[in-house]
C-alpha cells in the first residue's frame, strides 16, 4: 500500500475496522477507507485535530467513540457523523475501553480515569487514590479493570468510589 498525498508524512495513532470501513486516527484528524488503499479525510468534527484512539460500540454497528486531546466524541455511520454529546470535556484521553454493559465507557490518559454509564453524555472520575493520574494502559477482564500507570499496576474494584480507610 502506498501513502496517498493526503497521508504522506502522517503517522497512524489508531486503526479500527467498523465491519464496513477502516478508520484511521492521526495527528491530522480521521480518515476513512473501504479497501485500506485509498483514504478520505473525515471533515466534520475532527478535521485537522489530533485523534488519539477509537473504540467500537458493540451495541450499535458502525458506531463508537473517539478520544482527542480535548474531548471524547461519538461517531456514527462508520465515521460519517461525528457528534459532541458530552456535557463536559475529558482532557488528555489516550485510551478508551467499552465494557459489556451498554453505554459503559472508560476513558483514561494523562488526566486520569473517567467513567460514563450513559454512552458518554456524563462522566465521573474513577480510581481516586492513585499516586499518579497518568494512565498508560487499561484492560477489561471478567473480574474488573486493570490499570497501568507510571506509579504501578492497579485493579479497579467496581462500586468502590473512595479511598480505602487507613487502619489505626
C-alpha positions in Angstrom: 0.0 0.0 0.0 1.4 3.4 -0.9 0.6 6.5 1.1 -1.6 8.9 -0.8 -0.7 12.6 -0.9 -3.3 13.1 1.9 -1.4 10.7 4.2 2.2 11.5 3.2 4.1 12.0 6.4 1.1 11.3 8.7 1.6 8.8 11.5 -1.1 6.3 12.5 -2.3 6.7 16.1 -5.0 4.1 15.8 -6.7 1.9 13.2 -10.2 0.5 13.5 -12.4 -1.7 11.3 -16.1 -1.0 11.7 -17.2 -4.0 9.7 -17.6 -2.0 6.5 -14.9 0.8 6.6 -11.4 1.2 8.0 -11.0 4.3 10.2 -7.5 5.8 10.7 -6.7 8.1 13.6 -3.9 10.6 13.0 -2.5 13.9 14.3 -4.3 15.5 11.4 -7.8 14.0 12.2 -9.5 10.9 10.9 -9.5 9.2 7.6 -11.9 6.5 6.2 -11.4 3.8 3.6 -13.3 0.8 2.3 -10.3 -1.1 1.0 -7.4 0.4 3.0 -5.7 1.6 -0.1 -7.3 5.0 -0.7 -8.3 7.2 2.2 -10.7 10.2 2.5 -10.5 12.7 5.3 -13.5 12.9 7.6 -14.3 16.6 7.6 -16.8 17.0 10.4 -15.8 17.4 14.0 -12.2 16.2 13.9 -10.7 17.7 10.7 -7.1 18.8 11.3 -7.3 17.8 15.0 -5.3 15.0 16.6 -7.3 11.9 17.2 -5.6 9.5 19.8 -7.9 6.5 20.0 -11.1 4.9 18.7 -13.3 2.1 20.0 -16.5 0.5 18.6 -19.8 0.5 20.4 -20.8 -3.2 20.5 -24.5 -2.4 20.7 -24.6 -0.1 17.5 -22.9 -1.4 14.4 -20.7 1.3 12.7 -20.7 3.5 15.8 -18.3 4.2 18.7 -16.2 6.8 20.5 -13.2 8.9 19.6 -10.6 10.2 22.0 -8.9 13.5 21.2 -6.6 15.7 23.3 -9.6 17.8 24.4 -12.7 15.6 24.4 -14.4 12.3 23.9 -16.7 12.3 20.8 -19.2 9.8 19.4 -19.1 8.6 15.8 -21.9 7.0 13.9 -22.4 5.8 10.3 -18.9 4.2 10.1 -17.4 7.7 10.8 -19.8 9.7 8.6 -21.2 11.6 11.6 -19.1 12.9 14.5 -21.1 14.0 17.5 -20.3 16.1 20.6 -22.6 14.5 23.1 -20.7 15.0 26.3 -21.7 17.7 28.8 -18.1 18.0 30.0 -14.7 17.9 28.4 -12.4 15.0 29.5 -8.9 16.2 28.7 -5.8 14.3 27.5 -7.5 10.9 26.9 -5.3 8.3 25.2 -7.3 5.2 25.9 -11.0 4.2 25.6 -12.5 1.0 26.8 -16.1 -0.2 26.3 -17.4 -2.8 28.8 -20.1 -5.4 28.1 -22.7 -3.1 29.8 -24.5 -0.9 27.1 -23.3 2.7 27.2 -20.5 1.9 29.7 -17.3 3.7 28.5 -14.0 4.2 30.4 -11.7 7.0 29.3 -8.1 7.2 30.5 -4.9 9.1 29.9 -2.7 11.8 31.5 -5.7 13.5 33.1 -6.8 10.4 35.0 -9.5 7.8 34.5 -13.2 8.6 33.9 -16.3 6.6 33.6 -19.6 7.1 31.7 -22.6 4.9 32.2 -24.8 6.7 29.7 -22.8 6.4 26.5 -20.6 9.5 27.0 -23.1 12.1 28.0 -21.8 12.5 31.5 -18.5 11.4 33.1 -17.3 10.8 36.7 -13.8 10.4 38.0 -12.8 6.8 38.5 -9.9 5.4 40.5 -9.4 8.1 43.1 -6.4 7.5 45.3 -3.9 6.7 42.5 -0.4 8.0 43.2 -0.4 9.4 39.6 -3.4 10.3 37.5 -1.4 9.4 34.3 -2.7 6.1 32.8 -0.7 4.2 30.2 -2.7 1.0 30.0 -6.2 -0.2 30.6 -7.6 -3.7 30.2 -11.1 -5.0 30.9 -11.4 -8.6 32.3 -14.2 -10.7 33.7 -13.0 -9.7 37.1 -12.9 -5.9 36.6 -10.5 -3.3 35.2 -6.7 -3.5 35.3 -4.9 -0.1 35.1 -1.3 0.6 34.4 0.4 3.9 35.3 4.0 5.1 36.0 3.3 4.6 39.7 2.2 0.9 39.4 -0.4 -1.6 38.3 -3.9 -1.5 39.8 -7.1 -3.5 39.8 -10.1 -1.2 39.9 -12.9 -2.6 42.0 -16.4 -1.8 40.9 -18.5 0.0 43.4 -15.5 1.4 45.3 -15.5 5.1 44.8 -13.5 6.4 47.7 -10.0 6.0 49.1 -9.6 3.0 51.4 -9.7 3.7 55.1 -6.4 3.5 56.9 -6.0 1.3 59.9 -5.0 2.9 63.2 
